[in-house]
Amino acid sequence: MRLQPVDSLFLTRPSMVEYFLFGIRLVHGLTAMLPGLLLLVYLREQDPVVVKSYLTLLLFFGFISVLIFQALGVYAETIFSNLLRFQLTLFAWSSAFCLLLFMHHGLSLFNFLTNTELFIWFVSSLVLFGIERLVLLTLFRQLMRRGFFLQHAVILGATENGQRLAEYLAQHQDIRSGVIGFIDDRIGRLPKTLVNLSLLGNSCDLERLIREEKVTQVLVALPWSAENRMDYIIRELRRLPVNVLLVPDMVAFRHAHNRITEVANLPMFNASEVPLRGWSPMFKRLEDMILSTLALTLLSPIMLLTALAIKIDSPGPVLFRQKRYGYNNRLIEVFKFRSMHQHQSDANAETQTTRGDPRITRVGRFIRKTSLDELPQLFNVFIGSMSMVGPRPHATATKAAGILFEEAVKEYTSRHRVKPGITGLAQINGYRGETDTLEKIEKRVEFDLEYIENWSIWFDLYILFRTVPAVLMTREAY
């Protein structure tokens, strides 16, 4: 986090924020109207009565659009965040445009516009809203580089939690709050390194900074066990014109999806959630069924040739079935093309394959290297025990450096909150094949948890798109 001199920071008064939001509303209203105005020019309507009526309706529509945006939270505090907010903008603009469609089809007020022209209007304004958001984010970044923030914040308490907070804000900082340093009364007993932030002084210095209007926000990061100390500080700060926020234990935010939720109107920190909520499980299942059916249809010739090669190369069944951990730690039966000699197969994967492993057949070496041995898992996807994308399922006795996976990594079983997949984020980042060190399984789990926390259909398609080059370029599979 770049430290700016205190006197160079931007002190934002409430009226300036209101002026800014008024300007954004004005731009949004004009953006809602602009394509309609350009269509009027393009159509060269000459009747002055029609033109005047049309312009009046445009002004009305622009005003109503802003009201709808307001009601749907477009101008909420997150407008100052780093979020793109495209989904919210699409929903708000679609809601506003439904009014225009009603005016067109129900009231015949824009009857000289065709459906194609209305579609152009909708898409043009949507693109403009997106461009405006990107320009706004660029402006915010430029202002932050110059030290301009809506709030001047200090962290009260250079504790371990306070330093965690400083690290978190350094990664997620937006224009709403610029942290300029720490305040702590233990000046002589503090560590030398304070996450690139200066120690601005003690409580007396803090009061002076607030009186001089150089600090408008205090983030109290004292241990919650120090109840009396915290109570005293809050009482003292309430005498001053400053916003005071209590900082929770930052560990609770490490894997949090939503920061705060309410139970019976009581705010609570949400440290973990069911990964797929609402309609997400249905969408992912539809994705799996469509993609697995398409893949089975297209790849069936390759699968038949592979099965024939296995049968000719060595005696034994074509398919190998193995018990692996699936969703919610349940055992599932995973299908693979057999790549080992039948009498040397390892049903529980107690011994991992290594380079030059004598148990692997000639065809098996090729299909393992190219991941063709995984193709029968498309049947697992189709029947619902696996997904196209997800954490790779591991056999029950798989080990890393001689230690069972679930014993090697504490968060290992967290991977089982979703269905396992044929490919995953770890695989496209080079973590496939042998796990002979603890670091390899730790990195796999890290990528798997990142995927679970950030799942989307687009994320799945991105991983699938990168899977083929990742498989062809890897040297880790034997």
Secondary structure, 3 states (H helix, E strand, C coil): CCCCCHHHCCCCCHHHHHHHHHHHHHHHHHHHHHHHHHHHHHHCCCCHHHHHHHHHHHHHHHHHHHHHHHHCCCCCHHHHCCCCCHHHHHHHHHHHHHHHHHHHHHCCCCCCCCHHHHHHHHHHHHHHHHHHHHHHHHHHHHHHHCCCCCCEEEEECCCHHHHHHHHHHHHHCCCCCEEEEEECCCHHHCCCCCCCCEEEECHHHHHHHHHCCCCCEEEECCCCCCHHHHHHHHHHHCCCCCEEEECCCHHHHCCCCCCEEEECCEEEECCCCCCCCCCHHHHHHHHHHHHHHHHHHHHHHHHHHHHHHHHHHCCCCCEEEEEEECHHHCEEEEEEECCECHHHCCCCCCCCCCCCCCCECHHHHHHHHCCHHHCCHHHHHHHCCCEEECCCCCECCCEECCEEHHHHCCCHHHHHHCCCEEECHHHHCCCCCCCCCHHHHHHHHHHHHHHHHCCCHHHHHHHHHHHHHHHHHCCCCC
